[in-house]
């Protein structure tokens, strides 16, 4: 099949284009600044409507996985117009063009569309984003609801994996503890951390099988940041005394974040061949990957 992937040089995108290439699909890897290392790379500013139309008409992809986004939560709060442009308007342009060409469209959204008062959210639970990042991504979701074409909204949370630039939370914990550096870790923020290779395979399956609607694709474990840091320390036999228990109200954030953005992935576990992984299993795989890369 012919895939077009936006944000293909990012943490998740780089894994997706790598996996698609391994599966012998034709892959067009769209990027903004930095060339991805897999697929046929195409420089694309996702705010440029004419360029999007031109590229899609030339390539005529069967499937589009839209990962490009402004994901810095505090930056979205201070640059709201840019956040809407990148996270909502560009999604609308891409999705409309995809619809014209009968390309199946996968939009990767976020657990931050929920307020986090109560966790383990299901696909049909009411959204209520606290910060502008969540609001802008939810706007992107709304643009798809207006289209009669085939699409899937995938919500995920706390992706971690190996990337040459982006440092995931478990890696930050490892490096800090190895350096015997004290780090503040939240005891009252809960998520469903998602191992990127697992997410990539689930995304590709959704796109390939054309699974429509909204689907929560994250890790299968609800866990606090602090518990996750403890797990990392245990698995690597590092000293936990450098983990300093911290609360969200002590953080100097510009944007409010949900306290419990964990996702219920029972639907994905039921319908996908690639199942959402428990955190224990994901961390073992992540550490194996770290070791083999070092």
Long-range contacts (C-beta under 8 A, 24 or more apart in sequence): 1-25, 1-26, 1-62, 1-63, 1-208, 2-26, 2-28, 2-59, 2-60, 2-61, 2-62, 2-63, 3-27, 3-28, 3-61, 3-62, 3-63, 3-64, 3-65, 3-207, 4-28, 4-30, 4-55, 4-56, 4-59, 4-61, 4-63, 4-64, 4-65, 4-103, 5-29, 5-30, 5-39, 5-64, 5-65, 5-67, 6-30, 6-44, 6-46, 6-64, 6-65, 6-66, 6-67, 6-68, 6-94, 7-31, 7-66, 7-67, 7-68, 7-69, 8-36, 8-38, 8-39, 8-41, 8-67, 9-33, 9-34, 9-35, 9-36, 10-67, 10-68, 10-163, 10-166, 11-159, 11-161, 11-163, 11-166, 11-168, 11-196, 12-67, 12-108, 12-156, 12-159, 12-161, 12-196, 12-199, 12-200, 12-203, 13-67, 13-68, 14-38, 14-163, 15-161, 15-196, 15-197, 15-199, 15-200, 16-65, 16-67, 16-200, 16-203, 16-204, 18-200, 19-197, 19-200, 19-201, 19-204, 20-204, 23-204, 28-55, 28-59, 28-61, 30-55, 30-68, 32-68, 34-165, 46-86, 46-90, 46-93, 46-94, 47-85, 47-86, 47-89, 47-90, 49-93, 52-90, 52-93, 52-94, 52-97, 53-93, 53-97, 56-94, 56-97, 56-98, 56-101, 56-103, 57-97, 57-101, 60-101, 60-103, 61-98, 61-101, 61-103, 62-103, 62-104, 63-103, 63-104, 63-106, 63-207, 63-208, 64-94, 64-98, 64-103, 64-104, 64-105, 64-106, 65-106, 65-108, 65-203, 65-204, 65-207, 66-91, 66-94, 66-95, 66-105, 66-106, 66-107, 66-108, 67-108, 69-108, 69-137, 70-133, 70-136, 71-110, 71-133, 72-133, 73-112, 73-131, 73-133, 73-253, 73-255, 73-257, 74-253, 74-254, 74-255, 76-131, 76-132, 76-133, 76-136, 76-255, 77-131, 77-132, 77-133, 77-254, 77-255, 78-254, 80-132, 80-136, 83-132, 83-133, 83-136, 84-136, 84-139, 86-136, 87-133, 87-136, 87-137, 87-139, 87-140, 88-136, 88-137, 88-139, 88-140, 88-142, 88-143, 91-140, 91-143, 91-144, 92-140, 92-143, 95-143, 95-144, 95-147, 95-149, 95-151, 96-147, 98-149, 98-151, 99-147, 99-148, 99-149, 102-149, 102-150, 104-150, 104-151, 104-152, 104-207, 104-210, 105-144, 105-149, 105-150, 105-151, 105-152, 106-151, 106-152, 106-154, 106-203, 106-206, 106-207, 107-140, 107-141, 107-144, 107-151, 107-152, 107-153, 107-154, 108-154, 108-156, 108-203, 109-137, 109-138, 109-140, 109-141, 109-153, 109-154, 109-155, 109-156, 110-134, 110-137, 110-155, 110-156, 110-157, 111-155, 111-156, 111-157, 111-158, 111-191, 111-192, 111-218, 111-258, 111-261, 111-262, 111-263, 112-137, 112-157, 112-257, 112-258, 112-261, 113-137, 113-138, 113-141, 113-155, 114-258, 114-261, 115-258, 116-257, 116-258, 116-259, 116-260, 116-261, 117-258, 117-259, 117-260, 118-260, 119-190, 119-222, 119-260, 119-261, 119-262, 120-222, 120-262, 120-263, 120-264, 121-216, 121-261, 121-262, 121-263, 121-264, 122-216, 122-264, 122-266, 122-267, 123-155, 123-213, 123-214, 123-215, 123-216, 123-264, 123-267, 124-214, 130-255, 130-256, 130-257, 130-258, 131-255, 131-256, 131-257, 132-255, 133-255, 134-258, 141-214, 150-210, 150-212, 151-212, 152-206, 152-207, 152-210, 152-211, 152-212, 152-213, 152-214, 152-215, 153-213, 153-214, 153-215, 154-203, 154-206, 154-214, 154-215, 154-216, 154-217, 155-214, 155-215, 155-216, 155-217, 155-218, 155-263, 156-194, 156-199, 156-216, 156-217, 156-218, 156-263, 157-191, 157-192, 157-193, 157-194, 157-218, 157-219, 157-261, 157-262, 157-263, 158-191, 158-192, 158-193, 158-194, 158-218, 158-219, 159-193, 159-194, 159-195, 159-196, 159-199, 160-193, 160-194, 160-195, 160-196, 160-282, 160-286, 161-195, 161-196, 161-197, 161-286, 161-289, 162-196, 162-286, 162-289, 162-290, 162-293, 169-193, 169-225, 169-228, 169-229, 170-228, 170-232, 170-283, 170-286, 171-290, 173-228, 173-229, 173-232, 173-233, 173-243, 174-232, 174-236, 174-238, 174-290, 176-242, 177-232, 177-233, 177-236, 177-238, 177-239, 177-240, 177-242, 177-243, 178-238, 180-239, 180-242, 181-242, 182-242, 182-243, 182-244, 183-229, 183-242, 183-243, 183-244, 184-244, 184-246, 184-250, 185-225, 185-226, 185-229, 185-243, 185-244, 185-245, 185-246, 186-224, 186-225, 186-226, 186-246, 186-247, 186-248, 186-251, 187-224, 187-225, 187-226, 187-245, 187-246, 187-247, 188-224, 188-247, 188-248, 188-259, 189-224, 189-225, 189-248, 189-257, 189-259, 189-260, 190-222, 190-223, 190-224, 190-259, 190-260, 190-261, 190-262, 191-218, 191-222, 191-223, 191-225, 191-260, 191-261, 191-262, 192-218, 192-219, 192-220, 192-221, 192-222, 192-223, 192-261, 192-262, 192-263, 192-265, 193-218, 193-219, 193-221, 193-223, 193-228, 193-279, 193-282, 194-218, 194-219, 194-276, 194-282, 195-219, 195-277, 195-282, 195-283, 195-285, 195-286, 197-285, 197-289, 198-274, 198-276, 198-277, 198-282, 201-274, 202-268, 202-272, 202-274, 202-276, 205-272, 205-273, 205-274, 206-272, 211-271, 211-272, 215-267, 215-268, 216-263, 216-264, 216-265, 216-267, 216-268, 217-265, 217-268, 217-276, 218-262, 218-263, 218-265, 218-276, 219-265, 219-276, 219-277, 219-278, 219-279, 219-282, 220-265, 220-269, 220-275, 220-276, 220-277, 220-278, 220-279, 221-278, 221-279, 221-280, 222-260, 222-262, 223-262, 223-279, 228-279, 231-279, 231-280, 231-283, 232-283, 235-283, 235-284, 235-287, 236-287
